[in-house]
C-alpha cells in the first residue's frame, strides 16, 4: 500500500488481517487514522507510516498492536506530540522513528532505539533548555533588564532635564528603556515556563508552542527588539544632525519627538503582532507550525535550509530591516567620531600656531 496516493483509511481497512506481521503504508497523503483501524491485528510486528501527513495518534488506536509491535516507523509526518504512555505497552519494541526528538522522550524502554526527523536545539526531555548556563542567565538578564528599565524611566521622570536638547534625548531614552523592559518581561516569562514544567517539559511541548501565550510572548520579544533598534536609530540621527549639521534645518521639538517615538511603537506593534492575527501565510497554530511556535523560546527566526511558512517575512524584517538600521547607526557614529577627531586636530593645530606666534 505504499506510494499509492492514499488520503484516508476506513475504520475496517485491515479487518480480518489478524495474522498480518508487516504493514507498509508509507509515502501517501494520509492525515488521519480512524479510532479502531488496527483492531484485531495482534500479530503485527512492523508498521511503516512514514512520509504521510498524520497529525495525531492515540493510545486507543494502538491498543491491539502494542503487545506485538517491534518496529514502528512514523517519521516525516505532521505529528508534534504523542499521548502520555504511548510506548508503555510496547514491551517488545526494538526501534521507533518519530517526527521530533522530544517525542522520543516517551520511550523509556532501555533496550529500544528511537530516532527522529527534526531536533529542537534548545529543549531536552526535562527542561526548556538543555544546558544550565542559559537557564540561569535568563533570570539574571531578565531581572536586570526589567529593574534597569524601571530605574531609568523613574529617574528620567523625577529628575527632569532643563535644557531643550537634553529633554529630547531624555524622551528617547525613556522609550528605549521601555522597550528594554519588555525584553526583561519576555525573558522572565520563558524562565517561569521552564520552572513550571521542569522535569517533564516534553509532555507540554506541543501545548506550549501552539498556545496563544507563546505567540504573545514571542511578539513581545520582537516588539522589544524592533522598538529598541529603531529608537537607537532615531537617537543616532538626532545626534548626527546636532553635531555634523548644527545650523542646517530645524532641530527636533518636544512634540515631534513624542510623535516619532509613538510612531516607532506603532510600527513595532504591527511588525510583531501581525503574525498572530490568523493569516494563513504565517502557518496554523492548530498544527503547531505557527510563526512563533517553531522553537521552544517562541522566536520566529530559525536559520536553516528549511523554508517554513512566513520565512520571507522573517528575513525581510529581522535581517533586512535590522541590518539597514544597524548599518545606519554605525555610519552615523563613524561620521560623528570622524568629525570630533577632525575638530580636535584643527583646534590642536590652531593652538600650536598661536604658541608659535
N, C-alpha and C positions, 0 to 999 in steps of 0.2 A: 504493500500500500504506500510505498514511499514515492515521492515526486509525482503525485497524481493530481495536484491542484485541488485537493480536498479542502473544503472550507468549514465542514461541520461533521460531527459523528452523531448518529442516532443513539438513543438510550439502549437499544438492543443490538447495536452494531456487532458485538462479539458474542452474542448469545449462543450457547451450545458449543463453545470452543474451550471447554474446561480442561482439555489435555494439551492445549497450546503452550509451548515453552518460550517462544520468541515472538515479540510483536514489534514490527518495524513500520513506523508511520512518520518518518522524518521527511523534511523538505516539502511541506504542504503549507496551507494557509489556515490551519485550524486555530481558532481563537477561544474555543470553549469546550470543556469536557462535561458531558452530562453526568448527573449525580451517580447513577448506577451503571455507567458504561463498562466497567470492568467486573461486574458482578459474576461470580461463579468461576472466574479464571484463577483457580487455586494452584495451578502448576506452572504459572508463568515465571520465567527466570530472567528474561531480558526484555526491557522496554526501551524503545528508541523514539522519542518525540522531539528531537532537536530540530532547529530551523523551522519552527512554526510561529504562531502569534498567540500562544496560550498566555493568558494574563493571570489566572488564579487556579489553584488546586486546593482540594480539601482532604482531610483525613478520611472522610466517609467514602470518597471515590476510590481510595487505595486500600480499603479495609480487607478485601478478599485477596488481593495480590501481595500485600505486605509480608505475610509469613514466608513466601517462597521466593520473592524477588532477590536477585543477586546483582544485576547490572541495570542501572536506571539513568537514562540519558535525556536530560531536559534542558540542555544549554541552548543559547541563542533563541529564546522565546521573549516574551514581554513580561515575564514574572519579575516582581521586585520584592516579594516576601513569600515565606512558607508558613503554614499554620503551625502553632506550637505543638511539638511532639510528632511532627510529620514522619521522622525516621524511627520513632521509638519501637514500633512493632516489626521493623525490618531486620530481624535477627541474623539473617544470612547475607545481608548486603555486603558486597565487595567493593563496588565502585558506583559513585553517583556524580553526575555533572549537572550544574545549575547555572543560573544567569550571573549571580553576583557572589563575591567572596563571603558576604555576611550571611547568605543563605546556607553556606556550608557550616555555619556555627550550630545549626540544628542537629548536625550529625555528630553524636558523641561516642559512637562505636569505635573503639580504639584500633581495630584491625581493618577498618574500612577507609577507602580513599575518597576524597571529594575534590573535584576540580570545578573551575568556574570560568565564565567568558569575560566578565568585567570585574575590575577591582576598584574599590574606593581607597584612595591614597591616604585618607585621614583616619577612618574608623577601624576599630577592632571589634571582636565579638562582645567585649565587655564595656568598652567606653567609646566616646565620640572621637577620642584621639588615641592613637597607638602609643605615642611617646608621652612621658610625663612632663617634659620641658614645656611644650606648647600649652598644656593644660594649666600649668602654674603661671606661665607668662600671661595667659589670657586674663586671669584675675588681676594680676599686678597692673598690666597696661590698661585694662578696662577701668579699674577703680581710679588709677592716676589720671586717666583722660577725663573721667566724669568729675572728679574733685577739682582738677586743674581748670576745667571749663567753668565750673560754678565760681571758683575763686576769681578768674579773670573777669567774668561778667559782673559779679558783685563789686569788685574793685573799680572797674571802669564806670559803673553806675553811681557808686558812692563818691569816689574821688574824680570828679569830672574835670576834663581839660578846659582851660580858659581860652587858649588860642584857637582860632578857627581851623587852622591847618591840622592841629593835633586832635581837634574834635572829630574831624573827618576820618582820620586814621583810627581813632578810638571806636567809632561806629563800625568800621570794617572789622576791627579786632573782636568786637563783641559778637558779630555774626560768625566769624571764624571760630571763636570759642564754642558757640552753639553747635556748629557742625561737628567739631571735635568731640563735644559731649555726647552727641548721637552715636559716634563710634564707640564710646565707652558703654553706652546702653546696649549696643549690638554685642560687644564682647562679653559683657556680663550675662546677657541672655543666653548666649551659647554656653557659657560656663555653668549656668543654672541647669540647662537641659542635660549637660554632661553629668552633673552631680545627681540629678533626679534618677537617671536611668543607669547609673554606674553599676557594672556587674552583669547587666542584661540588655545592653543597648540594642543588640541585634534583633530583639523581639519588638522593638519600637521604631526601627529604622524607616520602614515604609510609611508608617503613620506620621512620623516627624517630617519627612521630606515632602509628603503630599498635603501637609496641613497648611491652613491659612497662616498660622503662626510663623512657619518657616518662610513663607512668601513675604510677610510683613517685615520679619527680621532681616532678610536679605535686602529688601527695599530700603530699610533704614541704613544699612551699611553703604549701599550705593549712593543714597541721598547725602550721607555724611561725606563720602569721598569726593563726590562731584561738586557739592557746595564749597568744600574746602579748597579744591584746586581752582575753582572759578573765583573765589574770594581772594585767594593769593594772587591770582592773575590781575584782579582789579587793584589790589594794593600795589603791585609792581607797576602797573600802568600809571597810577596816580603819582608814585614816587619818581618814575622816569620823567613824567611831564614836568613836575616841580623842579627837578634837578637839571634836566637837559634843556627844557624849553620853558623857563620860568616866566617869560614875558610874552609868550605866544598863546593865543586863545584864552578862554576863560577857565579858571580853576573850578573844581567841583564845589558845589554848595551843599549845605546840610540836607536840604530837601532832595536834591538829585542823588546824593549818596544813599539816603534811605531808600529811594526809589530803585536804584541799581541793585542794592542788596536784596530787597524784596523780589526783584525780578530774577536774581540768581536763585533764590529759594524756589520760585515758581518753576523755573527751568529744571532745577534739580528734582523737584517732586514729579514732574512729567517724565523725566528720564527714568527715575527709579520705580515709579508705580504703574507706568503704562503696561508693563508685562503682567501685572496682576489683575487686569480688568477683564480677562477672558478671551483675548484674541487667540484664534487657532494657531496663528503664526508662532506663538511662544510655547506651544505644546499644551498638553492636557494634564491638569492637576490630578484627575482621577487615575490616570495611567502611571503616575509617579514620575513623569518625564517633564514636569513643569520647569519653566525657565530658571527659577530659583531653587528647585529641588534636585539639581544634578549633583550636588555634593552635600555632605552632612552639615557643612557650615553655611549652607544656603547662599553661596556666592555663584553668580552665573557664568563667570569667565573661566572655562576649563580649556586649557591649551592642549589639544590632542589632534590626532588625524581625523577623528570623527567630526561630523558636521551636524550636531543636533539642532532641533528647532530653535530659531532665533539667533543662530551663531553670527549672522551678518550684523545684527543689531549690537551684539556684544563687541565685535571687532570695531564697528564704527564708533560706538560710544566710549568704550573703555580702553581702546588702543588709539584710534584715530583722533578723537576729540581730546582725550587727556594728553596724548603726546604733543598735540598742537599747543595746548595751553601751557604745558611744562616747558616746551621749547621757547614760547614767548617769554616766560618768566626768566629763563636762563639768559636769553638775549637781552632782556631789559636790564637785569643786574650786571651783565657784562658791559653794557654801554654805560651804566652808572659808575662802575668801578673804573672804566677807562677814562670817563670824564673827570672823576675825582683825582686819579693819578696825573692826568694832564694838567689839572689846575694846580696841584701840589708842585709839580715840576716847574710850572710857569711862575708860581709865587717864589719858589726857591731861587730861580734864575734872576727874578727881579730883585730879591734881597741881596744876592751876590753882586749884582751890578751897582746897587746903591752903596754897598760897603766899599766897592772899588773906586767909586767917585770920592 
